[in-house]
Amino acid sequence: MKRLLMILMSSLVLLLTPMHAGAITGGQVDTRDRYPFVGLLAFYNDQGEYEHRCTGTLLSSTVVLTAAHCTDGMALTYAYFQITVPDDFRENPTGISGTPHTHPAFRSNTLNNDVGIIVLDQPVNLDEYPTIVGEGFLSDLKGSHEIQDDSFVAVGYGVQTGFPPPTQIVDLLRRFSVSPYGGLTRGNLHLQQNPNATGGGGTCFGDSGGPHFWLDTLIIVSVTSWGDAVCRSNDMTQRIDIPSVQEFLADFGISA
């Protein structure tokens, strides 16, 4: 999720980040496994070489939602749906293999349509999977003057910001945090991060592609796309409720 600059830093591909003392606030480790459908995704090129990692969400037993800047140009993915991912996942892949698919209208220079899909080779059978919002959902919330009071839950395996900034800590744990509304554009839901007076949290490198749930539901409204270089203020997430994204997801049997 973090800016065009972030994409170049592929070894840490953007994602979530919570913690105290000089770091993103309000986040916590998913010790109770509240989000078993959110996993770490390790991406490999067509030479079988590890490239970067992101976060993704199961929308069915075999379909994983993530960001296009994660899938773009990649040939293979391994998905890990545990709270803690093995330290040697890069060189010793033990996750579930899958094929990455990138939105055909994704543009790396603008990050438009920053949505990708992984189709797993083996199913992950759970009692419940998240759902996505329908077309125009966020626009309707804005039109009704409700969205400015709403909060959004991010989940991911991204780095944490340490002290002093821009110190970053990698521990491969699934975390979640809550962010308040910041704004809405044609393609992005803007969320506020640390530091702010709300006590909320946000995302960082490795959280890219991770879900943003509306309020305390399991309804996904956006995925982590990009933000500022030190993971301190802007979290720009790719909207799921726009026509181009809805059409792409429908190709994989996913709809509201």
Secondary structure, DSSP 8 states (H G I E B T S, - for coil): ---HHHHH-GGG-EEEE--SSSS--S-EE-TT-S-TTEEEEEEE-TTS-EEEEEEEEESSSSEEEE-HHHHTT--EEEEE-SSB--TTTTTS--SEEEEEEE-TT-BTTTTBT--EEEEESS----S---EE--TTHHHHHHHTT-GGG-EEEEEE---EE-SSTT-EE---B-EEEEEEEEEE-SSEEEEE-SSSTT---EEEET-TT-EEEETTSSEEEEEEEEE-TTSSSEEEEEESSSHHHHHHHHTTT---
